[in-house]
Amino acid sequence: MNLEMVTMWLAIAAPILGGLLWLIKAQISLSREFKPNGGSSTKDALNRIESDVRGLRERMDNHIDNHNK
C-alpha cells in the first residue's frame, strides 16, 4: 500500500468512525432519560403521571359508584 491508498482509507474511515461515536454517545444520553434518577428523568415524570392517573381513575370509580347507589 502506498501513501495515497492509506490517505484514502483514512479519509473514508475517519468520518464513519466519528459518526459511530456520535451515535453511541447519543444513545447513551437517551438511555439515561429512561432510567429513574430521583425526579428529573423522563421515566420519573412518566411514573408520576401514571400514579396520578391511577388515583384519578380510583376517584372517578368511587364517584360513579356513589351515584349509582
C-alpha angles and dihedrals in degrees: 000000000000128000093264092057092048091049091049093051092047090050089053098041099045098065092042092052091044090053092049091051090050091051092049092050091048091049092050091049092050094046090056090059091060096053119082112251104172103283119330104069125097088244091057091049091049091050091052092049091048091050092049092049090050090053092047091049090052092050092048091049091051091047092050091046091052091052093048094057 
